[in-house]
Amino acid sequence: MKGMNVAKKLFKVFESYGINLNGRQGNLHLKNDLHMDEVFINGLIFELEYVSKKNLEKEFGELELRPVSLMEEFVS
């Protein structure tokens, strides 16, 4: 049940950045397809870490910058 609560919070963070996970946007690359600036991507990752209370071990360059992949990183 805890994973579901975290997933809902993460979903809301993505929505606050204008990213809809239900549609096609969930699989698009944040930088290449959605044309997000790295500053906003870093802010998004910071908020996801804060909401999930989990710090990512991976470096920024190692992350697959797709919303669905980021959700998997934080929920697991």
N, C-alpha and C positions, 0 to 999 in steps of 0.2 A: 504494500500500500504506500510505503514511503516513496518508492520510485515513481508512482503515479503522481503524487503531490509535487515532486521535483519536476517531473515532465510538464505539468500544467504551468508551473512558474516559469520554466524555460520557454514554453510556448508563448507566454505573455511577453517575455523579453523580446523574442523574435518579432512579435506583432508590433511592439513599440518602435521597432526599426523598420516597419513597413514590409516585413517578410512574412508571407502566408505559407505555412508549412503544409497545408492541405492540398494545394495545387502544384503546379509545375515548379514553382519557386523553391520548393524544398530540396530539389536535386541540383539546382544551379549553383555554380561557383560564385562566391561572394565578390571576388575581385574581378574576374574575367567576364562573367555573365551578368551580374547585377551591378557592376561598375562601382562598387563601394571603395572608398578611400581607405588606406591602411589605418588611419587614425580612427575611423568609425569601426573598422573591424576589431581593432584593439579594444575599443570601448565596449563593443558587443561581447567580446570574450571576457573582459573584466566583469561585466554585469552577469554573464552566465556563471562565472566562477563564484561571484558573490551570492547569487541566488541559490546555487547548488551546494555552496559551502565546500567546494572541492577545487583544489588547485591542479591544473594540468601539468603533467611532467614533461610534456613535449614542448619543443621550441616552436615559435611562430611559423618558421619555414617548414617544419615537419607536419603541421596540421593539414588535413584535407579541409579546405575552407568551403564546405557545403553544409547548409543548415542541418540536414539529416545526419551527417557524419558527426557534427558537433554535438547534436542531441545524444547520440550514442556514446560519445566520449564522457559526457557529464552524467548520464543516467546510470551507466555501468559502474 
